[in-house]
């Protein structure tokens, strides 16, 4: 019997964004793949199995109680790895338990090392914490999965990981088109159909939110007073909130920028479907799911020319420098005044996004787990 243990504590969080959503979608699709003879899967969590999680035959949920709110991974999961070790442990985040028996093969997902690529856009304490987690994961992992060749390149060249120990498992859109009527949402936000630039991400230094605002403000000045174009920033604030708010005020676009806060998948889908274009000027990424989500909605994309985005977007998006507000402004302006350009990138995106699916992500992840098990 081959036992695959999976750290599933992320499934007990609200899987609305980020790594928890990745873990939920990945495991849901992994469950659709038949187990091979003699295989079983144990999911480890700090509380009871989520009520909306249906486990197929061969899968089980193990509750590992822990009396304090912190330290479950390095405390309780480490203890489980010593007393009841699986053959393979899969950790879909950065935090690998401190103690794992040598006989257990460890597979973990390293989503990115953006804190090394652009350290200035991270809080110093966050940067130190992520560095420690990545170093621990690399030391212990038999196999690493990464969402892109770009992240694989970073792990090889910045950390010396052997290429053969990294398997690329590309991701896919998490927000899919809906048929909901957007009129109430657009009216509530006071935006017109096709008359706003949309960004859905955390509002922070890493996502280059301030540069997007400056580019939008420059375009508004060029368009002249009274032009209806708006900028919709959907997402919660992260590191750099004060600077972002100051830029909005300093550029004088308070009346033209919509700060929605967190939006549901339905609202995000409606916003994507009716936007002039989607702007994603992030300074560093390990993949770039929002780019694919925009493409899935037929929304033209303006993003940045960095390795992961080049890989994910291909020739289906307009890419500019992450440091050039003028170039970003010009790209948005072209989308505004050139319907044929919008139609071209809409068609390119709809075709390009077909290459990505969570089924493929699940299949390549299973390949990584089984490959790790066979390594001597």
Protein Blocks (a to p, Z undefined) as FASTA:
>chain_A
ZZddddfklmmpccfbhjllmmmmmmmmmmmpccdehiacddddfbdcdfklccdehiac
dddddfbfghklmmmmmmmmmmmccfbdcdfbfbdcfbdcfklccddddfbjflmmmmml
pcfklmmmmmmmmmmmmmmpmbdcdfbfklmmmmmmmnopafklpccdddddfbdcdfbd
fklmmmmnopaehiaccddddddfklommmmmmmmmmmmmmnoghiabdcddeddddehk
lmmmmmmmmnopmmmcccebjadfklmmmmmmmgfbdcdfbfbdfkopmlmmmmmnopac
dddddfklmmmnmmmbccddfklmklmmmmmmmmmmmmklmmmmmmmmmmmmmmpcfklm
mmmmmmmmmmmmmpZZ
